[in-house]
Amino acid sequence: MQWKVAILTASDKGARGEREDVSAQVIRELVEDELGGLIVDYRVVPDEQDEIMAALIEMTEYYEANLVITTGGTGLSARDVTPEATLKVIDRQVPGIAEAMRMGALSKTRRAMLSRGVCGIRGNTLIINLPGSPKGVSESLLAIMDQLPHALTILSGIELEH
Protein backbone atom coordinates (compact mmCIF):
# COMPACT_ATOMS: atom_id res chain seq x y z
CA MET A 1 0.00 0.00 0.00
CA GLN A 2 1.20 3.51 -0.73
CA TRP A 3 0.85 5.65 2.38
CA LYS A 4 -0.43 9.23 2.13
CA VAL A 5 1.99 11.50 3.96
CA ALA A 6 1.78 15.20 4.83
CA ILE A 7 4.75 17.32 5.90
CA LEU A 8 4.38 20.37 8.14
CA THR A 9 7.26 22.70 8.92
CA ALA A 10 6.90 25.05 11.88
CA SER A 11 9.35 27.90 11.37
CA ASP A 12 8.99 31.66 11.68
CA LYS A 13 11.89 32.26 9.28
CA GLY A 14 10.68 29.58 6.88
CA ALA A 15 7.17 31.04 6.82
CA ARG A 16 8.65 34.46 5.96
CA GLY A 17 10.77 32.94 3.18
CA GLU A 18 14.02 33.74 4.97
CA ARG A 19 15.20 30.12 5.28
CA GLU A 20 15.25 27.21 2.85
CA ASP A 21 13.32 24.25 4.22
CA VAL A 22 16.03 21.60 4.00
CA SER A 23 14.50 19.48 6.78
CA ALA A 24 11.28 18.96 4.81
CA GLN A 25 13.36 17.88 1.81
CA VAL A 26 15.07 15.25 4.00
CA ILE A 27 11.66 14.03 5.20
CA ARG A 28 10.36 13.87 1.62
CA GLU A 29 13.35 11.82 0.45
CA LEU A 30 13.19 9.36 3.37
CA VAL A 31 9.42 8.96 3.10
CA GLU A 32 9.54 8.33 -0.64
CA ASP A 33 12.66 6.12 -0.62
CA GLU A 34 12.28 4.17 2.64
CA LEU A 35 8.50 4.07 3.12
CA GLY A 36 7.24 4.36 -0.45
CA GLY A 37 4.98 7.17 0.71
CA LEU A 38 3.12 9.70 -1.43
CA ILE A 39 3.35 13.32 -0.27
CA VAL A 40 -0.22 14.67 -0.35
CA ASP A 41 0.40 18.02 1.36
CA TYR A 42 3.34 20.16 2.39
CA ARG A 43 3.32 23.54 4.04
CA VAL A 44 5.32 25.91 6.20
CA VAL A 45 3.64 27.79 9.03
CA PRO A 46 5.03 30.18 11.65
CA ASP A 47 5.63 28.96 15.20
CA GLU A 48 2.07 29.78 16.25
CA GLN A 49 0.09 27.13 18.10
CA ASP A 50 -3.23 27.94 16.39
CA GLU A 51 -1.71 27.77 12.89
CA ILE A 52 0.05 24.48 13.63
CA MET A 53 -3.16 23.01 15.03
CA ALA A 54 -5.22 24.15 12.03
CA ALA A 55 -2.70 22.64 9.60
CA LEU A 56 -2.62 19.33 11.49
CA ILE A 57 -6.41 19.13 11.50
CA GLU A 58 -6.64 19.90 7.78
CA MET A 59 -3.91 17.39 6.92
CA THR A 60 -5.69 14.64 8.84
CA GLU A 61 -9.28 15.45 7.91
CA TYR A 62 -9.20 17.03 4.44
CA TYR A 63 -6.13 15.31 2.96
CA GLU A 64 -6.75 12.14 4.99
CA ALA A 65 -3.02 11.57 5.42
CA ASN A 66 -2.05 8.27 7.00
CA LEU A 67 1.04 9.96 8.42
CA VAL A 68 1.76 13.59 9.26
CA ILE A 69 5.37 14.45 9.99
CA THR A 70 6.22 17.81 11.49
CA THR A 71 9.63 19.41 11.65
CA GLY A 72 10.61 22.31 13.86
CA GLY A 73 9.29 23.80 17.05
CA THR A 74 10.33 20.96 19.37
CA GLY A 75 13.16 22.71 21.20
CA LEU A 76 13.34 24.72 24.39
CA SER A 77 12.73 28.27 23.19
CA ALA A 78 9.50 30.09 24.02
CA ARG A 79 8.48 29.98 20.32
CA ASP A 80 8.82 26.16 20.15
CA VAL A 81 5.17 25.10 20.49
CA THR A 82 4.75 22.19 18.06
CA PRO A 83 4.40 19.53 20.83
CA GLU A 84 1.76 21.61 22.61
CA ALA A 85 -0.20 22.11 19.36
CA THR A 86 0.06 18.40 18.58
CA LEU A 87 -1.14 17.37 22.04
CA LYS A 88 -4.23 19.54 21.58
CA VAL A 89 -5.30 17.80 18.35
CA ILE A 90 -4.42 14.14 18.98
CA ASP A 91 -6.75 11.57 20.51
CA ARG A 92 -4.01 9.36 21.99
CA GLN A 93 -0.26 9.57 22.48
CA VAL A 94 2.24 7.02 21.18
CA PRO A 95 5.15 7.73 23.55
CA GLY A 96 7.25 4.77 22.43
CA ILE A 97 7.88 6.35 19.04
CA ALA A 98 9.11 9.62 20.56
CA GLU A 99 11.26 7.67 23.01
CA ALA A 100 12.76 5.54 20.24
CA MET A 101 13.57 8.63 18.17
CA ARG A 102 15.36 10.28 21.06
CA MET A 103 17.23 7.08 21.94
CA GLY A 104 18.32 6.56 18.34
CA ALA A 105 19.46 10.15 17.97
CA LEU A 106 21.16 10.14 21.40
CA SER A 107 23.67 7.61 20.11
CA LYS A 108 24.78 10.32 17.65
CA THR A 109 24.40 13.50 19.71
CA ARG A 110 23.70 14.21 23.37
CA ARG A 111 21.56 17.18 22.31
CA ALA A 112 18.81 14.79 21.21
CA MET A 113 17.61 14.75 24.83
CA LEU A 114 16.55 18.37 24.38
CA SER A 115 13.91 17.52 21.77
CA ARG A 116 10.39 17.69 23.18
CA GLY A 117 8.71 16.10 20.16
CA VAL A 118 5.63 13.98 20.75
CA CYS A 119 3.82 11.38 18.66
CA GLY A 120 0.17 10.56 18.63
CA ILE A 121 -2.94 9.46 16.80
CA ARG A 122 -5.72 11.65 15.44
CA GLY A 123 -8.46 9.48 13.97
CA ASN A 124 -6.57 7.03 11.75
CA THR A 125 -3.55 9.30 11.30
CA LEU A 126 -0.18 9.00 13.00
CA ILE A 127 1.39 12.39 13.79
CA ILE A 128 5.12 12.53 14.50
CA ASN A 129 7.07 15.61 15.66
CA LEU A 130 10.67 15.78 14.44
CA PRO A 131 13.38 18.32 15.33
CA GLY A 132 14.03 21.25 13.01
CA SER A 133 17.56 20.42 11.87
CA PRO A 134 18.12 18.22 8.80
CA LYS A 135 20.53 16.03 10.82
CA GLY A 136 18.00 15.66 13.65
CA VAL A 137 15.26 14.83 11.15
CA SER A 138 17.34 12.12 9.52
CA GLU A 139 18.57 10.53 12.76
CA SER A 140 15.11 10.58 14.36
CA LEU A 141 13.19 9.30 11.36
CA LEU A 142 15.68 6.54 10.57
CA ALA A 143 15.42 5.36 14.20
CA ILE A 144 11.72 4.50 13.71
CA MET A 145 11.32 3.98 9.95
CA ASP A 146 11.29 0.18 10.16
CA GLN A 147 8.23 0.25 12.45
CA LEU A 148 6.14 2.79 10.52
CA PRO A 149 4.64 0.34 7.99
CA HIS A 150 3.34 -1.88 10.79
CA ALA A 151 1.97 1.09 12.75
CA LEU A 152 0.25 2.54 9.68
CA THR A 153 -1.18 -0.85 8.72
CA ILE A 154 -2.75 -1.22 12.16
CA LEU A 155 -4.10 2.35 12.16
CA SER A 156 -5.61 1.95 8.71
CA GLY A 157 -7.49 -1.16 9.84
CA ILE A 158 -5.78 -3.40 7.29
CA GLU A 159 -4.15 -5.58 9.93
CA LEU A 160 -6.32 -6.22 12.94
CA GLU A 161 -4.20 -8.88 14.64
CA HIS A 162 -0.75 -7.99 15.92
C-alpha positions as CSV (number, residue, x, y, z in Angstrom):
1,M,0.0,0.0,0.0
2,Q,1.2,3.5,-0.7
3,W,0.8,5.6,2.4
4,K,-0.4,9.2,2.1
5,V,2.0,11.5,4.0
6,A,1.8,15.2,4.8
7,I,4.8,17.3,5.9
8,L,4.4,20.4,8.1
9,T,7.3,22.7,8.9
10,A,6.9,25.0,11.9
11,S,9.3,27.9,11.4
12,D,9.0,31.7,11.7
13,K,11.9,32.3,9.3
14,G,10.7,29.6,6.9
15,A,7.2,31.0,6.8
16,R,8.6,34.5,6.0
17,G,10.8,32.9,3.2
18,E,14.0,33.7,5.0
19,R,15.2,30.1,5.3
20,E,15.3,27.2,2.8
21,D,13.3,24.2,4.2
22,V,16.0,21.6,4.0
23,S,14.5,19.5,6.8
24,A,11.3,19.0,4.8
25,Q,13.4,17.9,1.8
26,V,15.1,15.3,4.0
27,I,11.7,14.0,5.2
28,R,10.4,13.9,1.6
29,E,13.4,11.8,0.5
30,L,13.2,9.4,3.4
31,V,9.4,9.0,3.1
32,E,9.5,8.3,-0.6
33,D,12.7,6.1,-0.6
34,E,12.3,4.2,2.6
35,L,8.5,4.1,3.1
36,G,7.2,4.4,-0.4
37,G,5.0,7.2,0.7
38,L,3.1,9.7,-1.4
39,I,3.4,13.3,-0.3
40,V,-0.2,14.7,-0.4
41,D,0.4,18.0,1.4
42,Y,3.3,20.2,2.4
43,R,3.3,23.5,4.0
44,V,5.3,25.9,6.2
45,V,3.6,27.8,9.0
46,P,5.0,30.2,11.6
47,D,5.6,29.0,15.2
48,E,2.1,29.8,16.3
49,Q,0.1,27.1,18.1
50,D,-3.2,27.9,16.4
51,E,-1.7,27.8,12.9
52,I,0.1,24.5,13.6
53,M,-3.2,23.0,15.0
54,A,-5.2,24.2,12.0
55,A,-2.7,22.6,9.6
56,L,-2.6,19.3,11.5
57,I,-6.4,19.1,11.5
58,E,-6.6,19.9,7.8
59,M,-3.9,17.4,6.9
60,T,-5.7,14.6,8.8
61,E,-9.3,15.4,7.9
62,Y,-9.2,17.0,4.4
63,Y,-6.1,15.3,3.0
64,E,-6.8,12.1,5.0
65,A,-3.0,11.6,5.4
66,N,-2.1,8.3,7.0
67,L,1.0,10.0,8.4
68,V,1.8,13.6,9.3
69,I,5.4,14.4,10.0
70,T,6.2,17.8,11.5
71,T,9.6,19.4,11.6
72,G,10.6,22.3,13.9
73,G,9.3,23.8,17.0
74,T,10.3,21.0,19.4
75,G,13.2,22.7,21.2
76,L,13.3,24.7,24.4
77,S,12.7,28.3,23.2
78,A,9.5,30.1,24.0
79,R,8.5,30.0,20.3
80,D,8.8,26.2,20.2
81,V,5.2,25.1,20.5
82,T,4.7,22.2,18.1
83,P,4.4,19.5,20.8
84,E,1.8,21.6,22.6
85,A,-0.2,22.1,19.4
86,T,0.1,18.4,18.6
87,L,-1.1,17.4,22.0
88,K,-4.2,19.5,21.6
89,V,-5.3,17.8,18.4
90,I,-4.4,14.1,19.0
91,D,-6.8,11.6,20.5
92,R,-4.0,9.4,22.0
93,Q,-0.3,9.6,22.5
94,V,2.2,7.0,21.2
95,P,5.1,7.7,23.6
96,G,7.3,4.8,22.4
97,I,7.9,6.4,19.0
98,A,9.1,9.6,20.6
99,E,11.3,7.7,23.0
100,A,12.8,5.5,20.2
101,M,13.6,8.6,18.2
102,R,15.4,10.3,21.1
103,M,17.2,7.1,21.9
104,G,18.3,6.6,18.3
105,A,19.5,10.1,18.0
106,L,21.2,10.1,21.4
107,S,23.7,7.6,20.1
108,K,24.8,10.3,17.6
109,T,24.4,13.5,19.7
110,R,23.7,14.2,23.4
111,R,21.6,17.2,22.3
112,A,18.8,14.8,21.2
113,M,17.6,14.8,24.8
114,L,16.5,18.4,24.4
115,S,13.9,17.5,21.8
116,R,10.4,17.7,23.2
117,G,8.7,16.1,20.2
118,V,5.6,14.0,20.8
119,C,3.8,11.4,18.7
120,G,0.2,10.6,18.6
121,I,-2.9,9.5,16.8
122,R,-5.7,11.7,15.4
123,G,-8.5,9.5,14.0
124,N,-6.6,7.0,11.7
125,T,-3.5,9.3,11.3
126,L,-0.2,9.0,13.0
127,I,1.4,12.4,13.8
128,I,5.1,12.5,14.5
129,N,7.1,15.6,15.7
130,L,10.7,15.8,14.4
131,P,13.4,18.3,15.3
132,G,14.0,21.2,13.0
133,S,17.6,20.4,11.9
134,P,18.1,18.2,8.8
135,K,20.5,16.0,10.8
136,G,18.0,15.7,13.7
137,V,15.3,14.8,11.1
138,S,17.3,12.1,9.5
139,E,18.6,10.5,12.8
140,S,15.1,10.6,14.4
141,L,13.2,9.3,11.4
142,L,15.7,6.5,10.6
143,A,15.4,5.4,14.2
144,I,11.7,4.5,13.7
145,M,11.3,4.0,9.9
146,D,11.3,0.2,10.2
147,Q,8.2,0.3,12.4
148,L,6.1,2.8,10.5
149,P,4.6,0.3,8.0
150,H,3.3,-1.9,10.8
151,A,2.0,1.1,12.8
152,L,0.2,2.5,9.7
153,T,-1.2,-0.9,8.7
154,I,-2.7,-1.2,12.2
155,L,-4.1,2.4,12.2
156,S,-5.6,1.9,8.7
157,G,-7.5,-1.2,9.8
158,I,-5.8,-3.4,7.3
159,E,-4.1,-5.6,9.9
160,L,-6.3,-6.2,12.9
161,E,-4.2,-8.9,14.6
162,H,-0.8,-8.0,15.9
